[in-house]
């Protein structure tokens, strides 16, 4: 069994400025103890001959190669814009700056 105590949980809650009831402290003491025990079990089998993994399933890159294709002209892109400044969209300012 783990070495997590209710006093430690209460102390951590105080440091984190979390107000916990006695029932919550008791519940979290048990849950955190289970987490510590589970990590200890994993540490027992994590020996140098066991390769580290970041994901249980192998991952592959699903991105396709970039292909340059014809795009909209500036006039086509700005044709539905409510306001424009030259070749750019004009939008309302959101900051008090020029």
Backbone as a ProteinNet text record, in pm:
[ID]
protein_1_A
[PRIMARY]
XXXXXXXXXXXXXXXXXXXXXXXXXXXXXXXXXXXXXXXXXXXXXXXXXXXXXXXXXXXXXXXXXXXXXXXXXXXXXXXXXXXXXXXXXXXXXXXXXX
[TERTIARY]
84.7	0	88.3	34.9	113.2	132.6	211.9	245.1	176.1	70.6	-2.6	-91	-81.1	-161.4	-263	-363.4	-465.2	-402.6	-302	-234.4	-161.6	-100.1	-31.9	-132	-244.3	-346.5	-398.6	-424	-472.6	-368	-240.7	-133.5	-124.6	-131.5	-127.2	-247.9	-364.4	-484.9	-468.3	-408.3	-384.3	-287.1	-180.2	-83.2	-147.8	-239.2	-307.6	-428.4	-451.8	-566.5	-698.1	-709.8	-831.5	-894.5	-1018.7	-1089.9	-1156.2	-1105.7	-1159.6	-1226.3	-1337.1	-1402.9	-1326.7	-1359.2	-1295.5	-1323.4	-1445.5	-1481.3	-1399.9	-1379.8	-1300.6	-1154.2	-1102.6	-964.2	-949.4	-1044	-1038.5	-1044.3	-1134.4	-1148.6	-1022.4	-968.4	-848.1	-725.6	-721.7	-610.8	-608.9	-725.2	-735.1	-699.4	-756.2	-732.3	-585.8	-526.4	-385.5	-296.2	-333.2	-258.8	-263	-379.4	-392.8	-307.7	-302.5	-220.6	-72.7	-27.7	112.1	144	54.1	75.4	83.2	-1.6	-0.6	129.6	177.4	304.3	418.7	413.2	517.2	518.3	399.3	392.5	454.9	428.5	487.2	638.9	685.4	829.4	898.3	827.6	885.7	919.9	838.4	861.9	936.7	954.6	1026	1176.1	1228.6	1370.7	1442.8	1574.4	1648.2	1622.7	1584.2	1560.4	1419.6	1335.1	1201.2	1206.5	1183.4	1192.2	1078.8	1112.5	1012.3	919.1	793.8	697.6	622.6	588.7	510.6	364.4	336.4	199.5	185.2	73.6	59.8	48.6	7.8	-6.2	94.7	154.9	248.5	174.8	235.6	175	249.8	176.5	238.1	188.1	266.7	230	116.9	4.7	-111	-123.6	-24	-29.9	7.6	-56.2	-21.9	84.9	152.6	250.6	179.6	245.6	190.7	197.9	86.9	81.8	29.4	104.2	61.9	-45.3	-160	-270.9	-318.7	-386.1	-438.8	-532.7	-529.3	-609.2	-692.5	-763.1	-842.5	-751.4	-797.4	-727.3	-761.6	-688.8	-717.6	-859.8	-900.1	-1035.4	-1142	-1120.2	-1217.6	-1225.4	-1111.3	-1109.3	-1177.4	-1160.2	-1216.4	-1353.4	-1407.6	-1534.5	-1650.8	-1648.9	-1758.6	-1725.8	-1611.2	-1570.5	-1654.5	-1704.1	-1782.9	-1698.1	-1568.8	-1480.3	-1340.6	-1266.4	-1130.7	-1040.4	-911.2	-808.6	-706.7	-722	-632.8	-655.2	-549.7	-558.8	-577.6	-631.9	-647.8	-790.4	-832.5	-960.3	-945.2	-1046.8	-1046.3	-1145.3	-1097.8	-1180.8	-1182.4	-1285.2	-1290.9	-1173.7	-1123.5	-1014.8	-1066.7	-985.5	-1026.9	-943.8	-841.6	-758.5	-769.5	-733.1	-736.9	-608.1	-559.7	-436.2	-462.7	-381.2	-392.1	-321.9
-118.9	0	123.9	232.7	355.6	426.2	528.7	603.6	739.7	757.1	884.2	892.2	1003.2	1021.6	1134.3	1134	1239.6	1375.5	1377.8	1503.5	1558.2	1468.8	1512.4	1568.1	1500.8	1547.7	1683.9	1699.3	1827.7	1936.9	1903.7	2000.9	2043.1	1945.9	1978.3	2062.3	2028.4	2106.2	2249.7	2266.1	2399.6	2476.5	2411.3	2476.8	2518.2	2436.1	2464.7	2556.3	2594.8	2680.1	2615.5	2483.9	2408.2	2372.7	2412.2	2383.8	2246.6	2149.6	2014.2	1979.7	1907.8	1859.1	1736.9	1692.7	1572.9	1450.5	1441.3	1327.9	1330.5	1449.6	1461	1426.1	1469.1	1435.4	1284.7	1221.1	1075.3	1004.4	1047.6	986.1	1006.3	1129.7	1157.2	1085.2	1063.6	988.5	846.9	785.5	650	651.5	746.2	751.3	780.4	875.2	905.3	788.2	717.6	598.1	492.3	476.2	379.9	420.8	549.3	598.1	571.2	600.8	576.7	428.2	343.2	198.6	153	206.9	169.7	212	330.3	376.7	288.8	246.6	158.1	25	-28.4	-154.2	-138.7	-27.2	-2.4	9.9	75.5	91.8	-42.4	-138.4	-271	-340.6	-322.8	-390.8	-304.6	-179.3	-88.8	-104.8	-211.9	-240.6	-195.7	-189	-143	-226.5	-352.8	-434.9	-418	-336.1	-307	-170.6	-164.3	-34.5	58.7	184.5	285	308.2	334	362.7	490.2	564.8	686.2	664.2	554.3	526.1	375	318	172.7	121	205.8	165.5	244	182.2	258	368	483.5	597.3	624.7	665.5	703	840.2	907.4	1039.6	1026.5	1093.2	1082.3	1203	1289.2	1406.5	1370.3	1433.8	1413.4	1515	1489.7	1585	1711.6	1826.3	1952.1	1955.6	1994.4	2005.5	2144.4	2217.2	2351.3	2337.9	2401.6	2399.4	2542.3	2569.4	2704.9	2745.3	2872.2	2922.3	3040.6	3101.8	3219.4	3337.8	3423.4	3549.6	3641.6	3751.7	3849	3901.3	3931.3	3983.6	3882.3	3754.4	3651.3	3637	3638.9	3622.7	3739.2	3859.4	3978.3	4016.5	3940.9	3978.2	3983.8	3903.3	3904.6	3980.5	4046.3	4117.4	4243.1	4268.6	4389.7	4516.6	4506.1	4621.9	4571.6	4649.1	4609.2	4730.4	4705.2	4809.4	4759	4801	4753.4	4605.1	4525.9	4381.4	4305.8	4371.9	4308.1	4327.3	4234.6	4250.1	4360.7	4444.9	4545.4	4496.6	4489.5	4441.8	4546.4	4543.1	4641.5	4622.1	4732.5	4726.6	4664.1	4581.2	4519.3	4570.5	4649.2	4708.8	4859.2	4927.3	5073.7	5129.7	5067.1	5112.1	5139.5	5219.9	5249.7	5144.5
0	0	0	-49.9	-63.7	69.7	63.3	184.2	187.6	110.3	107.5	231.8	302.2	423.5	402.1	485.4	478.9	507.3	593.5	625.5	502.2	424.3	302.6	201.2	187.9	94.3	139.3	266.4	319.3	297.5	318.2	298.5	151.9	60	-82.9	-124.2	-70.8	-101.3	-52.9	63.1	117.2	28	-16.9	-105.2	-236.7	-285.7	-411.7	-391.8	-270.4	-236.2	-276.5	-247.1	-274.5	-140.9	-122.3	1.6	-9.8	64	60.4	192.4	182.6	303.7	355	473.8	529.4	442.4	391.5	305.5	176.4	120.4	-2.5	23.4	135.5	170.9	185.3	252.3	268.4	133.5	46.6	-85.1	-167.9	-166.7	-244.6	-189.4	-59.7	-0.8	-57.9	-66.1	-122.5	-271.6	-347.3	-491.5	-523.7	-452.9	-477.6	-438.2	-333.7	-294.9	-403.5	-465.5	-574.7	-694.7	-720.7	-832	-804.2	-684.2	-647.7	-657.7	-611.5	-620.1	-766.5	-851.2	-993	-1059.5	-1028.3	-1084.6	-1035.5	-911	-857.4	-930.9	-965.2	-1040.2	-1177.9	-1242.8	-1374.2	-1361	-1256.5	-1235.8	-1213.5	-1158.3	-1136	-1267.2	-1368.7	-1495.8	-1595.8	-1566	-1656.6	-1636.2	-1690.8	-1678.6	-1805	-1802.6	-1921.3	-2047.4	-2031.8	-2150.4	-2208.4	-2143.1	-2195	-2261.7	-2394.1	-2462.1	-2419.2	-2409.8	-2374.4	-2492.9	-2464.7	-2570.1	-2535.6	-2638.1	-2615.4	-2648.9	-2719.6	-2761.2	-2778.6	-2738.4	-2748.2	-2891.5	-2982.4	-3122.6	-3205	-3306.6	-3390.8	-3466.7	-3472	-3540.6	-3670.4	-3771	-3897.7	-3936.3	-4017.3	-4064.2	-4165.4	-4140.5	-4228.7	-4321.9	-4320.6	-4406.9	-4549.3	-4643	-4782.9	-4821.7	-4931.4	-4982.2	-5026.9	-5007.7	-5055.7	-5207.6	-5268	-5412.8	-5446.2	-5526.1	-5565.1	-5672.3	-5645.3	-5741.5	-5762.3	-5872.8	-5895.3	-5781.4	-5747.1	-5635.8	-5684.2	-5591.1	-5624.8	-5654.6	-5743.3	-5765.7	-5649.8	-5637.9	-5532.6	-5548.5	-5670.1	-5694	-5655.5	-5686.1	-5649.5	-5497.7	-5430.9	-5285.5	-5216.1	-5268.7	-5204.7	-5258.4	-5351	-5414	-5315	-5211.1	-5114.5	-4986.9	-4983.4	-4862.4	-4844.2	-4723.1	-4700.8	-4709.5	-4684.8	-4691.2	-4723.8	-4796.6	-4831.2	-4835.5	-4819.3	-4828.7	-4929.4	-5053.9	-5158.8	-5181.6	-5162.9	-5183	-5052.8	-4951.8	-4820	-4769.1	-4682.3	-4612.7	-4509.6	-4494.6	-4389	-4282.8	-4158	-4047.4	-3939	-3854.2	-3745.5	-3648.6	-3597.6	-3499.6	-3370.8	-3307.4	-3181.4	-3065	-3094.4	-2989.5	-3000.3	-2896.9	-2898.2	-2956	-3062.3	-3126.2	-3272.5	-3331.5	-3474.2	-3554.2
[MASK]
++++++++++++++++++++++++++++++++++++++++++++++++++++++++++++++++++++++++++++++++++++++++++++++++++

